Amino acid sequence: MKIATYNVNGVNGRLPVLIKWLRESQPDIVCLQELKSPDEKFPEDSLKAIGYTAIWHGQKSWNGVAILTRKDYHIEAIDKGLPGDPEDVQSRYIEAKINGVIICCLYLPNGNPAPGPKFDYKMTWYKRLLSKARRLIKKGVPVVLVGDYNTVPTDMDAHKPERWVNDAVFFPEPRAAFQKLLKQGWIDAIRMLYPDEKIFTYWDYFANAFKRNAGIRMDHFLLSPDLAKRLSAGGVDKHVRAWEKTSDHAPVWIEITD
């Protein structure tokens, strides 16, 4: 089973890029973030035409998450929205069960400018995620928490750490929250596969960041311990970031044995 995550930075505006990558990479399950599309404008028919069914949780102009699956996979929607705040209307979380694996697709708040209310919201969201993650890992079933965490976990996850010290993705508080997830027992899949390599998933559009490989890693797969035992491969489709009219993120993927 090949599972991928991709912050598309606008699903309709980047649809040709998304379809090109899906045809090339052939993932079985895809988690998308930053759809920037209301529910009624999600490109369901275009994705069906290339063999993918979808569930999604959209929002006009901002946020939005979706889970795509090949048509021969059984998808059962479980939840839309992260529990813990009934007044939170931002579309940042969707959960489904697919062929026995619980897939939690998430898009954590960026938190900038920080300090401030947006950073406070980010940390409150993290607190809710920690609570949800604790409940999930206690179930003892295969689970993946996957998506754009807007968090750079360690200095190794940045080309030049000093460039990011004043950015909310690099602040100590979200990094500590990410470590709390690991302490619960979740496994950082890409870091498990590549413990000593600088691997990036995001490159700013400015200052020739991609050409200089001046990136950061903030798109993550966190696997439950039983699922981590089935991890066989993973990587970043970095070349997609070089395509015309592409997202500032690259797709990230893992493979797990059945």
Secondary structure as a PSIPRED ss2 file (coil, helix, strand):
# PSIPRED VFORMAT (PSIPRED V4.0)

   1 M C   1.000  0.000  0.000
   2 K E   0.000  0.000  1.000
   3 I E   0.000  0.000  1.000
   4 A E   0.000  0.000  1.000
   5 T E   0.000  0.000  1.000
   6 Y E   0.000  0.000  1.000
   7 N E   0.000  0.000  1.000
   8 V C   1.000  0.000  0.000
   9 N C   1.000  0.000  0.000
  10 G C   1.000  0.000  0.000
  11 V C   1.000  0.000  0.000
  12 N C   1.000  0.000  0.000
  13 G C   1.000  0.000  0.000
  14 R C   1.000  0.000  0.000
  15 L H   0.000  1.000  0.000
  16 P H   0.000  1.000  0.000
  17 V H   0.000  1.000  0.000
  18 L H   0.000  1.000  0.000
  19 I H   0.000  1.000  0.000
  20 K H   0.000  1.000  0.000
  21 W H   0.000  1.000  0.000
  22 L H   0.000  1.000  0.000
  23 R H   0.000  1.000  0.000
  24 E H   0.000  1.000  0.000
  25 S H   0.000  1.000  0.000
  26 Q C   1.000  0.000  0.000
  27 P C   1.000  0.000  0.000
  28 D C   1.000  0.000  0.000
  29 I E   0.000  0.000  1.000
  30 V E   0.000  0.000  1.000
  31 C E   0.000  0.000  1.000
  32 L E   0.000  0.000  1.000
  33 Q E   0.000  0.000  1.000
  34 E C   1.000  0.000  0.000
  35 L C   1.000  0.000  0.000
  36 K C   1.000  0.000  0.000
  37 S C   1.000  0.000  0.000
  38 P C   1.000  0.000  0.000
  39 D H   0.000  1.000  0.000
  40 E H   0.000  1.000  0.000
  41 K H   0.000  1.000  0.000
  42 F C   1.000  0.000  0.000
  43 P C   1.000  0.000  0.000
  44 E H   0.000  1.000  0.000
  45 D H   0.000  1.000  0.000
  46 S H   0.000  1.000  0.000
  47 L H   0.000  1.000  0.000
  48 K H   0.000  1.000  0.000
  49 A C   1.000  0.000  0.000
  50 I C   1.000  0.000  0.000
  51 G C   1.000  0.000  0.000
  52 Y E   0.000  0.000  1.000
  53 T E   0.000  0.000  1.000
  54 A E   0.000  0.000  1.000
  55 I E   0.000  0.000  1.000
  56 W E   0.000  0.000  1.000
  57 H E   0.000  0.000  1.000
  58 G C   1.000  0.000  0.000
  59 Q C   1.000  0.000  0.000
  60 K C   1.000  0.000  0.000
  61 S C   1.000  0.000  0.000
  62 W C   1.000  0.000  0.000
  63 N C   1.000  0.000  0.000
  64 G C   1.000  0.000  0.000
  65 V E   0.000  0.000  1.000
  66 A E   0.000  0.000  1.000
  67 I E   0.000  0.000  1.000
  68 L E   0.000  0.000  1.000
  69 T E   0.000  0.000  1.000
  70 R E   0.000  0.000  1.000
  71 K C   1.000  0.000  0.000
  72 D C   1.000  0.000  0.000
  73 Y C   1.000  0.000  0.000
  74 H C   1.000  0.000  0.000
  75 I E   0.000  0.000  1.000
  76 E E   0.000  0.000  1.000
  77 A E   0.000  0.000  1.000
  78 I E   0.000  0.000  1.000
  79 D E   0.000  0.000  1.000
  80 K E   0.000  0.000  1.000
  81 G C   1.000  0.000  0.000
  82 L C   1.000  0.000  0.000
  83 P C   1.000  0.000  0.000
  84 G C   1.000  0.000  0.000
  85 D C   1.000  0.000  0.000
  86 P C   1.000  0.000  0.000
  87 E C   1.000  0.000  0.000
  88 D C   1.000  0.000  0.000
  89 V C   1.000  0.000  0.000
  90 Q C   1.000  0.000  0.000
  91 S C   1.000  0.000  0.000
  92 R C   1.000  0.000  0.000
  93 Y E   0.000  0.000  1.000
  94 I E   0.000  0.000  1.000
  95 E E   0.000  0.000  1.000
  96 A E   0.000  0.000  1.000
  97 K E   0.000  0.000  1.000
  98 I E   0.000  0.000  1.000
  99 N C   1.000  0.000  0.000
 100 G C   1.000  0.000  0.000
 101 V E   0.000  0.000  1.000
 102 I E   0.000  0.000  1.000
 103 I E   0.000  0.000  1.000
 104 C E   0.000  0.000  1.000
 105 C E   0.000  0.000  1.000
 106 L E   0.000  0.000  1.000
 107 Y E   0.000  0.000  1.000
 108 L C   1.000  0.000  0.000
 109 P C   1.000  0.000  0.000
 110 N C   1.000  0.000  0.000
 111 G C   1.000  0.000  0.000
 112 N C   1.000  0.000  0.000
 113 P C   1.000  0.000  0.000
 114 A C   1.000  0.000  0.000
 115 P C   1.000  0.000  0.000
 116 G C   1.000  0.000  0.000
 117 P H   0.000  1.000  0.000
 118 K H   0.000  1.000  0.000
 119 F H   0.000  1.000  0.000
 120 D H   0.000  1.000  0.000
 121 Y H   0.000  1.000  0.000
 122 K H   0.000  1.000  0.000
 123 M H   0.000  1.000  0.000
 124 T H   0.000  1.000  0.000
 125 W H   0.000  1.000  0.000
 126 Y H   0.000  1.000  0.000
 127 K H   0.000  1.000  0.000
 128 R H   0.000  1.000  0.000
 129 L H   0.000  1.000  0.000
 130 L H   0.000  1.000  0.000
 131 S H   0.000  1.000  0.000
 132 K H   0.000  1.000  0.000
 133 A H   0.000  1.000  0.000
 134 R H   0.000  1.000  0.000
 135 R H   0.000  1.000  0.000
 136 L H   0.000  1.000  0.000
 137 I H   0.000  1.000  0.000
 138 K H   0.000  1.000  0.000
 139 K C   1.000  0.000  0.000
 140 G C   1.000  0.000  0.000
 141 V C   1.000  0.000  0.000
 142 P C   1.000  0.000  0.000
 143 V E   0.000  0.000  1.000
 144 V E   0.000  0.000  1.000
 145 L E   0.000  0.000  1.000
 146 V E   0.000  0.000  1.000
 147 G E   0.000  0.000  1.000
 148 D E   0.000  0.000  1.000
 149 Y C   1.000  0.000  0.000
 150 N C   1.000  0.000  0.000
 151 T C   1.000  0.000  0.000
 152 V C   1.000  0.000  0.000
 153 P C   1.000  0.000  0.000
 154 T C   1.000  0.000  0.000
 155 D H   0.000  1.000  0.000
 156 M H   0.000  1.000  0.000
 157 D H   0.000  1.000  0.000
 158 A E   0.000  0.000  1.000
 159 H C   1.000  0.000  0.000
 160 K C   1.000  0.000  0.000
 161 P H   0.000  1.000  0.000
 162 E H   0.000  1.000  0.000
 163 R H   0.000  1.000  0.000
 164 W H   0.000  1.000  0.000
 165 V C   1.000  0.000  0.000
 166 N C   1.000  0.000  0.000
 167 D C   1.000  0.000  0.000
 168 A C   1.000  0.000  0.000
 169 V C   1.000  0.000  0.000
 170 F C   1.000  0.000  0.000
 171 F C   1.000  0.000  0.000
 172 P H   0.000  1.000  0.000
 173 E H   0.000  1.000  0.000
 174 P H   0.000  1.000  0.000
 175 R H   0.000  1.000  0.000
 176 A H   0.000  1.000  0.000
 177 A H   0.000  1.000  0.000
 178 F H   0.000  1.000  0.000
 179 Q H   0.000  1.000  0.000
 180 K H   0.000  1.000  0.000
 181 L H   0.000  1.000  0.000
 182 L H   0.000  1.000  0.000
 183 K H   0.000  1.000  0.000
 184 Q H   0.000  1.000  0.000
 185 G C   1.000  0.000  0.000
 186 W C   1.000  0.000  0.000
 187 I E   0.000  0.000  1.000
 188 D E   0.000  0.000  1.000
 189 A H   0.000  1.000  0.000
 190 I H   0.000  1.000  0.000
 191 R H   0.000  1.000  0.000
 192 M H   0.000  1.000  0.000
 193 L H   0.000  1.000  0.000
 194 Y C   1.000  0.000  0.000
 195 P C   1.000  0.000  0.000
 196 D C   1.000  0.000  0.000
 197 E C   1.000  0.000  0.000
 198 K C   1.000  0.000  0.000
 199 I C   1.000  0.000  0.000
 200 F C   1.000  0.000  0.000
 201 T C   1.000  0.000  0.000
 202 Y E   0.000  0.000  1.000
 203 W C   1.000  0.000  0.000
 204 D C   1.000  0.000  0.000
 205 Y C   1.000  0.000  0.000
 206 F C   1.000  0.000  0.000
 207 A C   1.000  0.000  0.000
 208 N C   1.000  0.000  0.000
 209 A C   1.000  0.000  0.000
 210 F C   1.000  0.000  0.000
 211 K C   1.000  0.000  0.000
 212 R C   1.000  0.000  0.000
 213 N C   1.000  0.000  0.000
 214 A C   1.000  0.000  0.000
 215 G C   1.000  0.000  0.000
 216 I E   0.000  0.000  1.000
 217 R C   1.000  0.000  0.000
 218 M C   1.000  0.000  0.000
 219 D E   0.000  0.000  1.000
 220 H E   0.000  0.000  1.000
 221 F E   0.000  0.000  1.000
 222 L E   0.000  0.000  1.000
 223 L E   0.000  0.000  1.000
 224 S C   1.000  0.000  0.000
 225 P H   0.000  1.000  0.000
 226 D H   0.000  1.000  0.000
 227 L H   0.000  1.000  0.000
 228 A H   0.000  1.000  0.000
 229 K C   1.000  0.000  0.000
 230 R C   1.000  0.000  0.000
 231 L E   0.000  0.000  1.000
 232 S E   0.000  0.000  1.000
 233 A E   0.000  0.000  1.000
 234 G E   0.000  0.000  1.000
 235 G E   0.000  0.000  1.000
 236 V E   0.000  0.000  1.000
 237 D C   1.000  0.000  0.000
 238 K H   0.000  1.000  0.000
 239 H H   0.000  1.000  0.000
 240 V H   0.000  1.000  0.000
 241 R H   0.000  1.000  0.000
 242 A H   0.000  1.000  0.000
 243 W C   1.000  0.000  0.000
 244 E C   1.000  0.000  0.000
 245 K C   1.000  0.000  0.000
 246 T C   1.000  0.000  0.000
 247 S C   1.000  0.000  0.000
 248 D C   1.000  0.000  0.000
 249 H E   0.000  0.000  1.000
 250 A C   1.000  0.000  0.000
 251 P C   1.000  0.000  0.000
 252 V E   0.000  0.000  1.000
 253 W E   0.000  0.000  1.000
 254 I E   0.000  0.000  1.000
 255 E E   0.000  0.000  1.000
 256 I E   0.000  0.000  1.000
 257 T C   1.000  0.000  0.000
 258 D C   1.000  0.000  0.000
